[in-house]
Each structure stands twice: as structure tokens, then as C-alpha cells.
Amino acid sequence: MLQLLRDHEGYPELTERALKEIRLKMNLRLRNATAEQQEEGAEKALQLVSEFLENGQSSQHGIVYNHTNIRRAADSFISRRQTAQAVRELDPVGVTARTQKQHRRRGRYIVPGPMRVWSADGHDKLKDFGIEIYGIIDAYSRYIVFIYVGISSRTAVAVQKFFLIAVDEHGVPYLLRSDKGVETFLMAECQYRLRQANNPDVSFRETYAFGTSPRNIKIESWWNTLASGQTEQWVKYFEGLKGEGLFDGSWVDKTAIRYCFLEEIRRQVNEFVVTHHLHKIRKQRSRESYLPVGKPDQLFNYPGEGVENFGQPADPDLLAELKKEVEDFDHEAYQTPEVEKFCSETLTQAGFPLPSTWKFNANNPIPKQAYIHLRNALWEREKSGPELPKMEKPKGARNWIDERQREREEIQRQIMEEVARLEANPDLNHHDRFDEGEANETERENSIASDRDAD
């Protein structure tokens, strides 16, 4: 930690003694020395684990992720042992289930440094319920360079935008790896062009690797982590609705699911990513010769002495050009304004609080009750009309981009025609300005008169 502060955080002259003084002044202890402090830490651990379990954030988390969460939330020291004890006491069923899981034998996957390989793929566990997830992971550090939770992870335009957001923030990876789905072709083209801008002689095979999803090991492995730690509970919840006849895969049911639950799932997944970045990858005896040990955030951003960062800066003009192609796709939107208004008004009129205030746990009946009420209201609206406008995915890949470009060109053409018309008719242009000025002056005079009358 001291070395990181010296080398990367702008404190080159920081001494160990000075760091200790700062830590003690801020009450950042490395251990609970007294019996009172130990008792305080144990009570705080119970409180925080209980809160995490109650809001559904950590119902699938093991000791490592729970302790990382607690270190983020606590304002005092809580040991790993105290965390483990609290988890065993408050979640014995979960502990037993995680203990019984079988561990797979893993092969050797050697990556020499950060930005050498990015793995990209979609997570389809919630796709049947209208919620799609896409991610890109750095294979060396296991750092998540991009995560998406929304409604479009299997269209080429969406995947291109996800990749360009990651490149804009982190730079261009040496190699990008994905399965050979049709949604990846525009992303592959972007990767090749961005790498080619820095090295004109580079071949496509040196910049991109297609393969099956099972061979895309790093992102597939992390999807297992995300499922067991976060999304599995949502799959079970939605499967329960389906089993009760409350979900049939229709647009209505998916819309109600998204309105009620997507923002919470998005929040939980993003929180899980932050926790993942800060958890420590433990040393493994059978893999210590090639497996980097440490926190993903540090391994990615501060790889250490002797480890090369393979990232390259993106050509700014080319990156701007590629981003412009997909700027019309709003990747955060998942419903139209009309649907949003209808859903919020429906729940408010029925006396339900809005989803942003809900507590998502097994003991709170409000989310399910609100979902059922909203589902019924949407079905009634579908039958009686008028039909609510639906959110369209950017399908058609290059055709979608070309169509948006034609639309922009048509708008630009109309603007230029209007400019030419005004330039060809200066009197009309002057008259327009005069009328506007005259109207403003009249409005000002009326306002003054009104104020005078009020006085």
C-alpha cells in the first residue's frame, strides 16, 4: 500500500511513520487490540451482514465478497474472522450450500499483463425475462472494463457501443476475444481499425480471436461468479413467478419485470463489480507460477514492476468517428417515456411506492404485489388501447448505422437549405429578426405595465 501511494497517488516522499500517524488519526486500525474493540467489531459485522442480507445484495456471497463489502461500508476495523462468524450465524443455509458446491479442475491460462487480452460475451441467465447483461473482462487482472444491464446485448450496434465505451476509458487492448455471434462483427471491425491506426501492418488475427463461448474462459468464469453471487437469486425469483402463472414471456410481462426490477438488478450488478474489483485473489499453490495474486483493481491499474501493460491509446479522430456511428443508441434506456409514465402513474394511483424505494428481499411482499398490479393494468391497456409505444432494439447492424446517418444528413440538408434561403432573401431574414425583436419588446412593455398595475 505504501508503495502504491508513493508511485501512483502523488505521495513520493510519504514515509511509513507518516502513514501510520494518518491512519491512527483517522481511526483506521489494522486489528482490534482490546476486548472492547473486538466486541465492537463483532457487533458491527453482525449488523452489516444482516443489512446486506436484508436488501438482497449479498444473499449469495461467500466470506471473501462479504468481507470486501464490509470493508467498504464499515468506518472501523472488522476482521475476516468476525465476518465469517457473522455469516455463519446469520446465513447457515447459504454457507452449507456454498460448501457443498464442487470445484472444477482448471487448466492453464497464461496472460503476461493487463490489456493483453480482453474477453467479451453476454450473460443470458435473465434473458428469458427481458433483462440482458453484457461484459468485457481483462483476462490478466480479472478487472471488469465494462458491464451492461439492459435490454439489448445481442445486437451488433449495442455491442459496438459497449466496446467503444470501454476503449474510451481504458485504451485499445492488444487482443480482443469473443464468440463468433453476428452481434460481434462490428466490434471486431472497430478493434481491427483501432489497432491498425497504431500499427498499419497488423493482421486481423493479431487483433481479434473468435471462438466458442466455452473457450472464452475468463468471461465465462466470471459469469459463474456473478451468477452464484448475484443473479441466481433473481432467476429463482422470476422462475417462481413463472411457476405461479404470473409470467409468460410476453411484451407486457417483460415490461412489468423491467419497470419493477431492472434498476435494482442494475444497481446490484454494478455494486458486485465494485466489490469484485476490491476483493483479493488468493494464492493457489497449483497455479502460483502463472496466476497473478492481488486485487483486480490494483492488478489492472498498477500491475507492478516487471509486468507490461499492453494497452495502446486510441486514435482520437478514428474513435470519435466510430462513436458517432452509434451515438443515437441510448444503451441505458429500456422503456419509452410513454411506458414509464403509464407504469409510474398506475402504481402511484394504486397506492404503491415507486420501485426506487422498495426493499428487495424475501420478506417484503410489495415488489411482487406491485408487479402483479402493473401486469394486469398493462394487459388491460393492451386490450382497450391506445397501444403504448415499444422500445425498439437497434437491429440491422450496419443498416441501422447507415439509416441513422441518412437521417442526420437529411436534417443537415434541411438546415443548409434554410440557411441558403435566408442568405438569398436578406429582407426576409431582417424581417424575421425584426418581428422577433418587436415581439420581445412588446412582451417587455406588457410586463412592465402589469408590474405597475400590481404596485
C-alpha positions as CSV (number, residue, x, y, z in Angstrom):
1,M,0.0,0.0,0.0
2,L,2.8,2.4,0.9
3,Q,4.5,1.8,-2.4
4,L,1.2,2.4,-4.3
5,L,0.8,5.7,-2.6
6,R,4.3,6.7,-3.4
7,D,4.3,5.6,-7.1
8,H,0.8,6.2,-8.3
9,E,-1.1,8.5,-5.9
10,G,1.2,11.5,-5.8
11,Y,3.0,11.0,-2.4
12,P,6.6,10.2,-3.4
13,E,8.0,11.3,0.0
14,L,5.4,9.6,2.2
15,T,7.1,7.6,5.0
16,E,5.8,4.5,6.9
17,R,5.7,6.5,10.1
18,A,3.7,9.4,8.5
19,L,1.3,6.9,7.0
20,K,0.8,5.3,10.4
21,E,0.1,8.6,12.1
22,I,-2.5,9.4,9.4
23,R,-4.1,6.0,9.9
24,L,-4.3,6.3,13.6
25,K,-5.6,9.9,13.4
26,M,-8.4,8.6,11.2
27,N,-9.0,5.6,13.5
28,L,-8.1,3.2,10.7
29,R,-6.9,0.2,12.8
30,L,-5.2,-2.9,11.4
31,R,-6.6,-5.1,14.2
32,N,-8.8,-5.0,17.2
33,A,-6.3,-4.8,20.1
34,T,-8.6,-4.7,23.1
35,A,-11.5,-6.9,24.2
36,E,-13.9,-3.9,23.8
37,Q,-12.7,-3.2,20.2
38,Q,-13.2,-6.9,19.4
39,E,-16.7,-6.9,20.8
40,E,-17.5,-3.7,18.9
41,G,-16.1,-5.3,15.6
42,A,-18.2,-8.4,16.1
43,E,-21.4,-6.4,16.7
44,K,-20.7,-4.2,13.7
45,A,-20.1,-7.3,11.5
46,L,-23.5,-8.8,12.5
47,Q,-25.2,-5.5,11.8
48,L,-23.7,-5.1,8.3
49,V,-24.1,-8.7,7.2
50,S,-27.7,-8.5,8.4
51,E,-28.3,-5.3,6.3
52,F,-26.7,-6.9,3.2
53,L,-28.8,-10.0,3.5
54,E,-32.0,-7.9,4.1
55,N,-31.6,-5.8,1.0
56,G,-30.7,-8.9,-1.1
57,Q,-27.3,-7.6,-2.1
58,S,-25.2,-10.4,-0.6
59,S,-27.6,-13.3,-0.2
60,Q,-25.3,-15.4,-2.4
61,H,-22.0,-14.0,-1.3
62,G,-19.3,-16.1,0.4
63,I,-16.8,-14.9,3.0
64,V,-14.4,-13.1,0.6
65,Y,-17.1,-11.0,-1.0
66,N,-18.9,-10.3,2.3
67,H,-15.7,-9.2,3.9
68,T,-14.9,-6.9,0.9
69,N,-18.4,-5.4,1.2
70,I,-18.0,-4.9,4.9
71,R,-14.6,-3.2,4.5
72,R,-16.2,-0.8,2.0
73,A,-19.1,0.0,4.3
74,A,-17.6,0.0,7.8
75,D,-16.0,3.0,9.4
76,S,-13.9,0.8,11.8
77,F,-11.8,-2.3,11.5
78,I,-13.7,-5.7,11.2
79,S,-11.6,-8.8,10.8
80,R,-12.2,-11.6,8.4
81,R,-12.8,-14.0,11.3
82,Q,-15.6,-11.7,12.6
83,T,-17.1,-11.5,9.2
84,A,-17.1,-15.3,8.8
85,Q,-18.7,-15.8,12.2
86,A,-21.4,-13.3,11.4
87,V,-22.1,-15.0,8.0
88,R,-22.3,-18.5,9.6
89,E,-24.6,-17.2,12.3
90,L,-27.0,-15.3,10.1
91,D,-26.9,-17.3,6.9
92,P,-26.2,-21.0,7.8
93,V,-28.3,-22.3,4.9
94,G,-26.2,-20.3,2.4
95,V,-23.0,-21.4,4.0
96,T,-23.9,-25.1,3.7
97,A,-25.0,-24.7,0.0
98,R,-21.7,-23.0,-0.9
99,T,-19.6,-25.5,0.9
100,Q,-21.3,-28.4,-0.9
101,K,-20.5,-27.0,-4.4
102,Q,-18.0,-28.9,-6.3
103,H,-14.9,-27.2,-7.6
104,R,-13.9,-27.8,-11.2
105,R,-10.4,-28.6,-12.3
106,R,-8.9,-25.7,-14.1
107,G,-6.5,-25.6,-17.0
108,R,-3.6,-23.3,-17.5
109,Y,-4.5,-19.9,-18.9
110,I,-1.4,-17.6,-19.1
111,V,-1.7,-13.9,-19.8
112,P,1.5,-11.8,-19.4
113,G,-0.1,-8.5,-18.4
114,P,-3.1,-6.1,-18.4
115,M,-4.7,-5.1,-21.7
116,R,-3.1,-8.1,-23.4
117,V,-6.4,-9.9,-23.8
118,W,-10.0,-8.7,-23.3
119,S,-12.8,-11.3,-23.2
120,A,-16.3,-10.2,-24.2
121,D,-19.6,-12.1,-24.0
122,G,-23.2,-11.9,-22.9
123,H,-24.8,-13.4,-19.7
124,D,-28.1,-14.9,-20.7
125,K,-29.5,-16.1,-17.3
126,L,-32.1,-13.4,-17.2
127,K,-32.7,-13.0,-21.0
128,D,-35.9,-15.0,-20.9
129,F,-37.3,-12.4,-18.5
130,G,-36.4,-9.4,-20.7
131,I,-33.2,-8.4,-19.0
132,E,-29.8,-8.9,-20.8
133,I,-26.3,-8.5,-19.5
134,Y,-23.0,-8.0,-21.4
135,G,-19.5,-7.7,-20.0
136,I,-15.9,-7.3,-21.0
137,I,-13.1,-8.5,-18.7
138,D,-9.3,-8.0,-18.7
139,A,-8.0,-11.6,-18.8
140,Y,-4.8,-10.9,-16.8
141,S,-6.3,-9.0,-13.8
142,R,-9.9,-10.1,-14.0
143,Y,-10.9,-6.4,-14.0
144,I,-14.3,-5.7,-15.5
145,V,-13.6,-3.0,-18.0
146,F,-17.3,-2.7,-19.0
147,I,-20.6,-4.1,-17.7
148,Y,-24.1,-3.6,-19.1
149,V,-27.6,-4.4,-17.8
150,G,-30.5,-3.6,-20.1
151,I,-32.5,-5.0,-23.0
152,S,-30.0,-5.2,-25.9
153,S,-26.9,-7.3,-25.5
154,R,-27.3,-9.4,-28.7
155,T,-27.3,-6.7,-31.4
156,A,-24.2,-5.5,-33.2
157,V,-24.8,-1.8,-32.7
158,A,-25.2,-2.3,-28.9
159,V,-22.0,-4.4,-28.6
160,Q,-20.1,-1.9,-30.7
161,K,-21.1,0.9,-28.3
162,F,-20.2,-1.2,-25.3
163,F,-16.7,-1.8,-26.7
164,L,-16.1,1.8,-27.6
165,I,-17.2,3.0,-24.1
166,A,-14.5,0.6,-22.7
167,V,-11.9,1.8,-25.2
168,D,-12.7,5.4,-24.5
169,E,-12.0,4.9,-20.8
170,H,-9.1,2.4,-20.8
171,G,-7.5,2.4,-24.3
172,V,-7.2,-0.3,-27.0
173,P,-6.5,-3.9,-26.0
174,Y,-3.8,-5.8,-27.8
175,L,-6.2,-8.7,-28.5
176,L,-10.0,-8.9,-28.2
177,R,-11.7,-12.3,-27.8
178,S,-15.4,-13.2,-28.2
179,D,-17.6,-15.9,-29.7
180,K,-18.5,-15.8,-33.4
181,G,-22.0,-14.4,-33.0
182,V,-23.4,-11.9,-35.5
183,E,-23.5,-9.3,-32.8
184,T,-19.7,-9.2,-32.5
185,F,-18.8,-8.4,-36.1
186,L,-19.0,-4.6,-35.8
187,M,-17.0,-4.8,-32.5
188,A,-14.3,-6.9,-34.3
189,E,-14.2,-4.3,-37.1
190,C,-13.7,-1.5,-34.6
191,Q,-10.9,-3.4,-32.8
192,Y,-9.1,-4.0,-36.0
193,R,-9.3,-0.4,-37.2
194,L,-8.2,1.0,-33.9
195,R,-5.2,-1.4,-33.7
196,Q,-4.4,-0.7,-37.4
197,A,-4.3,3.0,-36.7
198,N,-1.3,2.4,-34.4
199,N,0.2,-0.4,-36.5
200,P,-0.7,-0.3,-40.2
201,D,0.9,-3.7,-40.8
202,V,-1.0,-5.6,-38.1
203,S,-3.2,-8.5,-39.3
204,F,-6.7,-9.2,-38.2
205,R,-5.6,-12.4,-36.4
206,E,-3.2,-10.4,-34.3
207,T,-6.0,-8.2,-33.1
208,Y,-9.1,-10.4,-32.7
209,A,-9.8,-14.1,-31.7
210,F,-13.1,-15.7,-32.5
211,G,-14.1,-18.9,-30.6
212,T,-16.9,-20.7,-28.9
213,S,-18.3,-19.3,-25.6
214,P,-16.9,-22.2,-23.5
215,R,-13.4,-21.4,-24.9
216,N,-13.8,-17.8,-23.9
217,I,-12.6,-18.8,-20.4
218,K,-12.1,-15.7,-18.4
219,I,-15.5,-14.0,-19.0
220,E,-17.3,-17.4,-18.7
221,S,-15.6,-18.0,-15.4
222,W,-16.7,-14.6,-14.2
223,W,-20.3,-15.2,-15.3
224,N,-20.3,-18.2,-13.0
225,T,-19.1,-15.9,-10.2
226,L,-21.8,-13.3,-11.0
227,A,-24.5,-16.0,-11.1
228,S,-23.6,-17.6,-7.8
229,G,-23.0,-14.3,-6.1
230,Q,-25.8,-12.2,-7.6
231,T,-28.1,-13.1,-10.5
232,E,-29.0,-16.7,-9.4
233,Q,-31.4,-15.3,-6.8
234,W,-33.2,-13.3,-9.4
235,V,-33.5,-16.3,-11.8
236,K,-35.2,-18.2,-8.9
237,Y,-37.5,-15.3,-8.1
238,F,-38.6,-14.9,-11.7
239,E,-39.0,-18.7,-12.2
240,G,-41.2,-18.6,-9.2
241,L,-43.5,-16.0,-10.9
242,K,-43.5,-18.1,-14.0
243,G,-44.5,-21.2,-12.0
244,E,-47.4,-19.3,-10.5
245,G,-48.7,-18.3,-14.0
246,L,-47.6,-14.7,-13.5
247,F,-45.1,-14.6,-16.4
248,D,-45.5,-15.9,-19.9
249,G,-42.7,-14.2,-21.8
250,S,-45.0,-11.6,-23.4
251,W,-44.1,-7.9,-24.0
252,V,-46.5,-7.0,-21.2
253,D,-44.8,-9.3,-18.7
254,K,-41.3,-8.3,-19.7
255,T,-42.3,-4.6,-19.4
256,A,-43.6,-5.1,-15.9
257,I,-40.5,-7.0,-14.9
258,R,-38.2,-4.3,-16.3
259,Y,-40.1,-1.5,-14.6
260,C,-40.2,-3.2,-11.3
261,F,-36.8,-4.9,-11.1
262,L,-34.3,-3.8,-13.8
263,E,-33.0,-0.7,-12.0
264,E,-32.4,-2.8,-8.8
265,I,-30.7,-5.6,-10.7
266,R,-28.5,-3.0,-12.5
267,R,-27.6,-1.5,-9.1
268,Q,-26.8,-4.8,-7.6
269,V,-24.6,-5.9,-10.5
270,N,-22.7,-2.7,-10.5
271,E,-22.1,-3.0,-6.8
272,F,-21.0,-6.5,-7.3
273,V,-18.4,-5.3,-9.9
274,V,-17.0,-2.8,-7.4
275,T,-16.8,-5.5,-4.7
276,H,-15.1,-7.8,-7.2
277,H,-12.5,-5.2,-8.1
278,L,-11.6,-4.8,-4.4
279,H,-11.6,-8.4,-3.3
280,K,-8.2,-10.2,-3.1
281,I,-7.5,-13.1,-5.5
282,R,-5.9,-15.6,-3.2
283,K,-2.7,-17.5,-3.9
284,Q,-3.2,-21.0,-5.3
285,R,-0.4,-23.5,-4.9
286,S,-1.0,-25.4,-8.1
287,R,-1.2,-22.2,-10.2
288,E,1.1,-19.8,-8.4
289,S,3.7,-20.0,-11.3
290,Y,1.4,-18.1,-13.6
291,L,-1.6,-16.8,-11.7
292,P,-1.3,-13.2,-10.6
293,V,-2.4,-12.6,-6.9
294,G,-3.9,-9.4,-5.6
295,K,-6.9,-7.2,-6.1
296,P,-8.2,-6.8,-9.7
297,D,-8.2,-3.0,-9.4
298,Q,-4.5,-3.0,-8.5
299,L,-3.5,-5.7,-11.0
300,F,-5.2,-3.7,-13.8
301,N,-4.2,-0.1,-12.9
302,Y,-0.9,-0.8,-11.1
303,P,0.4,-4.1,-12.4
304,G,3.7,-3.8,-10.6
305,E,7.4,-3.9,-11.6
306,G,8.3,-6.1,-14.5
307,V,4.7,-6.5,-15.7
308,E,4.0,-4.9,-19.1
309,N,0.8,-3.0,-19.8
310,F,-0.1,-3.9,-23.4
311,G,-2.8,-1.2,-23.9
312,Q,-2.5,1.4,-26.7
313,P,-4.0,4.8,-26.9
314,A,-6.9,5.1,-29.3
315,D,-6.6,7.4,-32.3
316,P,-8.9,10.3,-31.2
317,D,-10.2,11.1,-34.7
318,L,-11.0,7.4,-35.5
319,L,-12.5,6.8,-32.1
320,A,-14.8,9.9,-32.5
321,E,-15.8,8.6,-35.9
322,L,-16.7,5.2,-34.6
323,K,-18.6,6.6,-31.6
324,K,-20.6,8.8,-33.9
325,E,-21.9,5.8,-35.7
326,V,-23.7,4.5,-32.6
327,E,-24.4,7.8,-30.7
328,D,-28.1,7.5,-31.5
329,F,-28.4,4.3,-29.5
330,D,-29.1,5.0,-25.8
331,H,-27.8,1.9,-24.0
332,E,-29.2,2.9,-20.7
333,A,-32.8,3.3,-21.8
334,Y,-35.1,0.2,-21.5
335,Q,-38.6,1.7,-22.0
336,T,-40.2,4.6,-23.8
337,P,-41.2,7.7,-21.9
338,E,-44.9,6.8,-22.5
339,V,-44.4,3.4,-20.9
340,E,-42.5,5.0,-18.0
341,K,-45.3,7.5,-17.4
342,F,-48.0,4.8,-17.6
343,C,-46.3,2.5,-15.1
344,S,-45.5,5.2,-12.5
345,E,-49.0,6.6,-12.6
346,T,-50.5,3.1,-12.4
347,L,-48.6,2.2,-9.3
348,T,-49.0,5.7,-7.7
349,Q,-52.8,5.7,-8.2
350,A,-53.0,2.2,-6.6
351,G,-51.1,3.4,-3.5
352,F,-47.8,1.6,-4.2
353,P,-44.5,3.3,-3.6
354,L,-42.2,3.5,-6.6
355,P,-39.6,0.8,-7.2
356,S,-36.7,3.1,-6.2
357,T,-37.9,2.9,-2.6
358,W,-38.5,-0.8,-2.3
359,K,-36.5,-3.2,-0.2
360,F,-35.9,-6.3,-2.3
361,N,-35.9,-9.4,0.0
362,A,-38.0,-12.5,0.5
363,N,-39.9,-10.9,3.4
364,N,-41.2,-7.8,1.5
365,P,-44.4,-8.6,-0.4
366,I,-44.6,-5.1,-2.1
367,P,-42.5,-5.8,-5.2
368,K,-44.5,-8.9,-6.1
369,Q,-47.8,-7.2,-5.4
370,A,-46.9,-4.2,-7.4
371,Y,-45.7,-6.3,-10.3
372,I,-49.0,-8.2,-10.4
373,H,-51.0,-5.0,-10.3
374,L,-48.9,-3.4,-13.0
375,R,-49.0,-6.5,-15.2
376,N,-52.8,-6.6,-15.0
377,A,-53.0,-2.9,-15.9
378,L,-50.7,-3.3,-18.9
379,W,-52.8,-6.2,-20.1
380,E,-56.0,-4.1,-19.8
381,R,-54.3,-1.2,-21.7
382,E,-53.2,-3.7,-24.5
383,K,-56.8,-4.8,-24.9
384,S,-58.5,-1.4,-24.7
385,G,-55.9,0.8,-26.3
386,P,-54.4,3.0,-27.4
387,E,-51.3,0.9,-27.8
388,L,-48.2,2.0,-25.8
389,P,-45.1,2.6,-28.0
390,K,-42.5,-0.1,-27.5
391,M,-38.7,0.3,-27.1
392,E,-37.0,-0.9,-30.3
393,K,-33.6,-2.6,-30.3
394,P,-31.1,-1.3,-32.8
395,K,-31.3,-4.3,-35.2
396,G,-29.8,-4.5,-38.6
397,A,-26.2,-3.7,-37.7
398,R,-24.6,-1.7,-40.5
399,N,-28.0,-1.0,-42.0
400,W,-29.1,0.7,-38.7
401,I,-26.0,2.8,-38.7
402,D,-26.4,3.8,-42.3
403,E,-30.1,4.7,-41.7
404,R,-29.2,6.9,-38.8
405,Q,-26.5,8.6,-40.9
406,R,-29.0,9.2,-43.7
407,E,-31.4,10.7,-41.1
408,R,-28.7,13.1,-39.8
409,E,-27.7,14.0,-43.4
410,E,-31.4,14.8,-44.2
411,I,-31.6,17.1,-41.2
412,Q,-28.3,18.8,-42.2
413,R,-29.6,19.2,-45.7
414,Q,-32.8,20.9,-44.4
415,I,-30.7,23.2,-42.2
416,M,-28.4,24.2,-45.2
417,E,-31.5,24.8,-47.4
418,E,-32.9,27.1,-44.7
419,V,-29.6,29.0,-44.4
420,A,-29.4,29.3,-48.2
421,R,-33.0,30.6,-48.3
422,L,-32.2,33.3,-45.7
423,E,-29.0,34.3,-47.4
424,A,-30.8,34.6,-50.7
425,N,-33.6,36.7,-49.1
426,P,-31.8,39.2,-46.7
427,D,-35.0,41.3,-46.4
428,L,-36.9,38.2,-45.1
429,N,-34.1,37.4,-42.7
430,H,-34.2,41.0,-41.4
431,H,-38.0,40.9,-41.1
432,D,-37.8,37.7,-39.1
433,R,-35.4,39.3,-36.7
434,F,-37.4,42.5,-36.5
435,D,-40.6,40.6,-35.7
436,E,-38.9,38.6,-33.0
437,G,-37.4,41.8,-31.5
438,E,-40.7,43.6,-31.8
439,A,-42.5,40.7,-30.0
440,N,-39.9,40.7,-27.3
441,E,-40.2,44.4,-26.8
442,T,-44.0,44.2,-26.7
443,E,-43.8,41.4,-24.1
444,R,-41.4,43.5,-22.0
445,E,-43.7,46.6,-22.1
446,N,-46.7,44.5,-21.1
447,S,-44.7,43.0,-18.2
448,I,-43.7,46.5,-17.0
449,A,-47.3,47.7,-17.2
450,S,-48.5,44.6,-15.3
451,D,-46.0,45.2,-12.6
452,R,-47.0,48.9,-12.4
453,D,-50.7,47.9,-12.0
454,A,-49.8,45.5,-9.3
455,D,-48.0,48.2,-7.4
